[in-house]
Amino acid sequence: MQSIDNYVEQKLAETLIDLLNTRSLDEISVRELCNKAGIGRASFYRHYQSKEEILDRHAQSLIQKWAAEFEASPDSRPWNVFESLFHHLKEHQTFYEVLHKTERDNILRAAIRAKIGLTNDLSNEDVYQKVFFADGISGWVEEWIDRGMPETPEKINQQLGQYFTQVLPTLSKLYTHR
């Protein structure tokens, strides 16, 4: 059974996502959000400080759920992490489109950075490589979302794999000093 706190948070997130399909975040008041969700404003402020916090926490929750499911699966391997991520994004396409539309992609970017082990104790060289990789994946995902996610998760993963095997080696030749 769902707790009252979980119910309030889920209902506010669902309602906000629904409203954001037709209007901008600035056009939606807390009063309107609460009325549409059937939640009192006092409950809203007990759980959140802003509408943005609803999106941030919902995104973090979804990403944590995906990571936990991926890590718990006996079929999970490092080479299929991105296909798993693409399936997750496609499953929650409406939410991630709203997140992108409200320019909150940084939440997903931070999750990808954390997933690849970007930490402050790494050497500068390791950090730069991981940031390049993580932000490249984030850009790939943001563009896929921006274009309406027309490819299947399998297809977008295949395209990413082709990029890694074909384009990156060519790019490295540009930086080879003679």
Phi and psi in degrees as a GROMACS rama.xvg file:
@    title "Ramachandran Plot"
@    xaxis  label "Phi"
@    yaxis  label "Psi"
@TYPE xy
-78.0138  134.68  GLN-2
-71.8664  161.577  SER-3
-62.9804  -37.7474  ILE-4
-63.3807  -45.1497  ASP-5
-63.6483  -39.1677  ASN-6
-61.835  -47.275  TYR-7
-60.9054  -47.7395  VAL-8
-64.1108  -43.3512  GLU-9
-65.4656  -43.7807  GLN-10
-64.8743  -42.1473  LYS-11
-65.2888  -41.6474  LEU-12
-63.7333  -48.5963  ALA-13
-59.5841  -43.6451  GLU-14
-67.863  -42.7846  THR-15
-63.2061  -43.9259  LEU-16
-59.7249  -43.822  ILE-17
-61.5507  -45.5452  ASP-18
-65.3733  -35.5177  LEU-19
-72.6038  -10.5356  LEU-20
-70.3293  -20.7355  ASN-21
-123.155  -11.9293  THR-22
-142.623  164.621  ARG-23
-83.225  162.68  SER-24
-59.6818  -39.1608  LEU-25
-65.4381  -25.1782  ASP-26
-83.3753  -6.44496  GLU-27
-106.219  121.424  ILE-28
-89.0536  158.2  SER-29
-60.9508  -39.3419  VAL-30
-59.6896  -47.6832  ARG-31
-63.7074  -43.8986  GLU-32
-57.6676  -47.8779  LEU-33
-64.5362  -43.1879  CYS-34
-59.7648  -46.8578  ASN-35
-66.2826  -33.2679  LYS-36
-82.0826  -16.0107  ALA-37
72.5253  30.9372  GLY-38
-119.971  137.497  ILE-39
-70.0258  150.698  GLY-40
-62.7664  -33.2648  ARG-41
-61.8741  -39.6969  ALA-42
-64.9882  -40.0094  SER-43
-56.032  -51.723  PHE-44
-73.1552  -18.0546  TYR-45
-71.1591  -28.0228  ARG-46
-101.944  -31.7003  HIS-47
-137.818  155.402  TYR-48
-98.5413  -20.5713  GLN-49
-156.266  167.21  SER-50
-66.0367  -36.3615  LYS-51
-59.641  -36.2685  GLU-52
-63.3651  -32.4488  GLU-53
-60.1106  -48.8021  ILE-54
-64.1713  -44.0027  LEU-55
-60.5552  -49.2089  ASP-56
-69.4051  -35.8549  ARG-57
-65.4811  -42.8232  HIS-58
-62.7014  -46.1242  ALA-59
-61.0885  -39.995  GLN-60
-63.7247  -45.7934  SER-61
-62.8893  -42.8052  LEU-62
-67.0982  -41.3229  ILE-63
-63.3737  -39.676  GLN-64
-63.4625  -45.1681  LYS-65
-59.9335  -47.8982  TRP-66
-60.6278  -42.8329  ALA-67
-64.7255  -42.9165  ALA-68
-64.76  -41.4982  GLU-69
-63.0783  -47.1445  PHE-70
-69.4497  -27.7365  GLU-71
-81.8634  -18.5584  ALA-72
-75.352  131.362  SER-73
-68.0083  -17.0727  PRO-74
-87.0144  -5.4786  ASP-75
-71.0524  132.564  SER-76
-138.106  153.882  ARG-77
-54.3392  -34.1831  PRO-78
-77.1337  -9.92854  TRP-79
-113.156  15.6389  ASN-80
-63.7547  -39.1361  VAL-81
-73.5321  -38.3177  PHE-82
-62.4722  -39.0904  GLU-83
-62.2356  -43.5795  SER-84
-61.9555  -44.4622  LEU-85
-62.9964  -37.4997  PHE-86
-63.3381  -43.309  HIS-87
-59.9249  -46.791  HIS-88
-63.0077  -41.2398  LEU-89
-66.4638  -39.4947  LYS-90
-61.5941  -34.1269  GLU-91
-112.372  35.9479  HIS-92
-53.5745  -45.8868  GLN-93
-57.8127  -44.6798  THR-94
-65.8018  -46.6663  PHE-95
-68.0456  -28.5951  TYR-96
-66.4134  -40.3268  GLU-97
-65.375  -43.2866  VAL-98
-59.4038  -43.71  LEU-99
-66.1898  -44.3189  HIS-100
-60.8838  -33.3587  LYS-101
-91.242  10.8489  THR-102
57.7876  42.6677  GLU-103
-112.932  28.3714  ARG-104
-61.6715  -19.8591  ASP-105
-58.9774  -25.239  ASN-106
-66.3684  -46.1524  ILE-107
-67.0024  -41.0281  LEU-108
-60.1041  -43.4482  ARG-109
-64.3252  -37.3717  ALA-110
-66.6159  -40.129  ALA-111
-66.6263  -41.2964  ILE-112
-59.5678  -43.2757  ARG-113
-66.6057  -39.3383  ALA-114
-63.2525  -33.306  LYS-115
-89.4066  5.29189  ILE-116
85.1601  30.2384  GLY-117
-75.9374  111.507  LEU-118
-132.551  161.864  THR-119
-69.929  -18.0378  ASN-120
-87.4122  2.49346  ASP-121
-79.0647  158.014  LEU-122
-67.8696  160.3  SER-123
-56.6703  -44.9653  ASN-124
-59.3116  -44.6536  GLU-125
-64.3227  -41.4441  ASP-126
-61.7381  -46.9636  VAL-127
-61.3286  -41.1986  TYR-128
-65.8681  -43.8708  GLN-129
-66.8838  -39.47  LYS-130
-65.0045  -43.28  VAL-131
-57.5707  -46.5864  PHE-132
-66.698  -52.0326  PHE-133
-62.1758  -44.3011  ALA-134
-72.8834  -27.6665  ASP-135
-64.9001  -44.63  GLY-136
-62.8422  -42.9155  ILE-137
-60.0885  -43.5801  SER-138
-62.8641  -39.9434  GLY-139
-59.2207  -48.4339  TRP-140
-64.6111  -44.5629  VAL-141
-61.1484  -41.1802  GLU-142
-68.4131  -39.3887  GLU-143
-60.2352  -44.6827  TRP-144
-64.1894  -45.0142  ILE-145
-59.9983  -31.6845  ASP-146
-89.173  5.825  ARG-147
87.5368  13.625  GLY-148
52.8685  52.42  MET-149
-69.7785  -29.9941  PRO-150
-80.5821  152.797  GLU-151
-71.3334  160.74  THR-152
-56.2125  -37.1256  PRO-153
-64.473  -43.0953  GLU-154
-67.7434  -45.0276  LYS-155
-66.3858  -34.1087  ILE-156
-67.6118  -40.138  ASN-157
-62.7271  -42.4489  GLN-158
-63.3436  -39.9637  GLN-159
-63.4459  -43.9539  LEU-160
-60.8279  -41.5936  GLY-161
-63.0895  -39.7358  GLN-162
-60.3424  -46.7468  TYR-163
-59.8053  -42.5225  PHE-164
-83.9117  -25.8428  THR-165
-104.253  -46.3013  GLN-166
-84.4985  -44.6546  VAL-167
-60.633  -41.3475  LEU-168
-61.6859  -36.4281  PRO-169
-65.6603  -41.4639  THR-170
-61.17  -38.3992  LEU-171
-65.1381  -28.0224  SER-172
-65.8099  -28.8306  LYS-173
-65.4698  -26.8623  LEU-174
-101.507  5.44659  TYR-175
-78.4361  123.984  THR-176
-88.6499  140.34  HIS-177
